[in-house]
Amino acid sequence: MSKPDEYDFTSLVDRRGTNSYKWDVATGELPMWVADMDFRTAPEIINAMRRKLDQGVFGYEEVSESYYQAVADWYGREHGARPCTEWMLFVNGVVPALSSLVRRLTQPGDQVLVQAPVYDIFFHSIENNGRHVLSSDLVYDPGSHRYHVDEQDLEAKLAEPLTRMMILCNPHNPAGKVWSRQELERTASLCERHGVSLVSDEIHGDLVFGQPQYTPLFALPPELLGHAVSLVSPSKSFNLAALHAATIVAPGERMRESISRGINNDELAEPNLLAVPGTIAAYEEAGPWLHALLGQLERSRSRAVACLEGIDGVEAANENATYLLWMDISALGAKADQVAAFIREDTGLYLSSGSIYRGNGDHFLRMNLACPPSELEDGLERLARGVRDFRARR
Ligand SMILES: Cc1ncc(COP(=O)(O)O)c(C=O)c1O
């Protein structure tokens, strides 16, 4: 195992021409949009994958008990809540699980509640399956730069007879908000009261800086967990999106059996050759790498926030999770699509327009900070220039 100060978060990795979705951009463009990192993953994970490849035999596989133990131990150690291994199901990714759960737990025409602005793929998982999105939009306070839930609106929408499922994002992408244990309990109680299944996407749960801490949904009292599901994965934390490995944690037996049938029908329950060794190595051996990464991400966030103070018309949201910076551009007086397109054209910096996340996302841009410091400086310089040129143009 390497020492934390030996991990490399400064070298640039050339990802052009590597089938990278993020880096499929024109020469000179700098992509800081889709949520994967420009850091190499932990050496411990790469070594475990190498050992697997050296074996050279890649027949059909099942998920070993040691996989579930590794997931449970990680949550016990890192987050103070060890789920039972019997609650777990392996699945080929968080988004495939979400779409399968929508199909399994609701009927065509039902409503699935979300809290916009939120990860845009939630809308696709719901709408592409013939269900309706019902949003209880998060409320933004421009003074504190923070979001909160409109509890009355949430309860009224959960009480609507056609609302059968809620998808929570914990921590929240794109806002970076971590739900406190109290907030989670309130949401879970409301869902329980109104017979709504609560599915919590916790893919960003390891990427939290300070308070409030991340609380996995499965850490709540058992009376709130009969219809509650957490979706976890090492994919964001360890930069392993292409591993297509995630775990469903469903404490309620009926719920779990039903979900298991759903993901098996959808053929999403079998691992590829690297999913099991990669996940076990991440959770058992790469904790020190993750802690070193968190230090780097925290420094990058502070640097970006300090830089934004010198850019008129752009303010950072004041939340404490993810490597994604959510930036309020309402002072620029234009829609996010227009501003994002202008900045890309003007400087080559490719950011996510907040409009895709709905809610008040039309007034925000999202910037991915998970890159070496020299790349971040380049991105911040382009952002400052793009915003200045945008303002000058109007
Ligand atoms: C909130 C959230 N859920 C899920 C995903 C993707 O999950 P997966 O790659 O496991 O399907 C992302 C990726 O950005 C995300 O931000």
Ligand as a Chemical Component Dictionary entry (heavy atoms), coordinates in Angstrom:
data_LIG
# 
_chem_comp.id                   LIG 
_chem_comp.type                 NON-POLYMER 
_chem_comp.pdbx_formal_charge   0 
_chem_comp.three_letter_code    LIG 
# 
loop_
_chem_comp_atom.comp_id 
_chem_comp_atom.atom_id 
_chem_comp_atom.alt_atom_id 
_chem_comp_atom.type_symbol 
_chem_comp_atom.charge 
_chem_comp_atom.model_Cartn_x 
_chem_comp_atom.model_Cartn_y 
_chem_comp_atom.model_Cartn_z 
_chem_comp_atom.pdbx_ordinal 
LIG C1 C1 C 0 -26.208 11.384 -8.798  1  
LIG C2 C2 C 0 -25.623 10.422 -9.780  2  
LIG N1 N1 N 0 -26.131 9.182  -9.888  3  
LIG C3 C3 C 0 -25.646 8.269  -10.755 4  
LIG C4 C4 C 0 -24.598 8.600  -11.598 5  
LIG C5 C5 C 0 -24.092 7.566  -12.572 6  
LIG O1 O1 O 0 -24.130 6.300  -11.994 7  
LIG P1 P1 P 0 -23.664 4.982  -12.790 8  
LIG O2 O2 O 0 -22.487 5.380  -13.613 9  
LIG O3 O3 O 0 -23.332 4.005  -11.712 10 
LIG O4 O4 O 0 -24.817 4.533  -13.607 11 
LIG C6 C6 C 0 -24.061 9.892  -11.542 12 
LIG C7 C7 C 0 -22.984 10.285 -12.469 13 
LIG O5 O5 O 0 -22.699 11.433 -12.640 14 
LIG C8 C8 C 0 -24.569 10.812 -10.602 15 
LIG O6 O6 O 0 -24.065 12.048 -10.477 16 
# 
loop_
_chem_comp_bond.comp_id 
_chem_comp_bond.atom_id_1 
_chem_comp_bond.atom_id_2 
_chem_comp_bond.value_order 
_chem_comp_bond.pdbx_ordinal 
LIG C1 C2 SING 1  
LIG C2 N1 SING 2  
LIG C2 C8 DOUB 3  
LIG N1 C3 DOUB 4  
LIG C3 C4 SING 5  
LIG C4 C5 SING 6  
LIG C4 C6 DOUB 7  
LIG C5 O1 SING 8  
LIG O1 P1 SING 9  
LIG P1 O2 DOUB 10 
LIG P1 O3 SING 11 
LIG P1 O4 SING 12 
LIG C6 C7 SING 13 
LIG C6 C8 SING 14 
LIG C7 O5 DOUB 15 
LIG C8 O6 SING 16 
# 
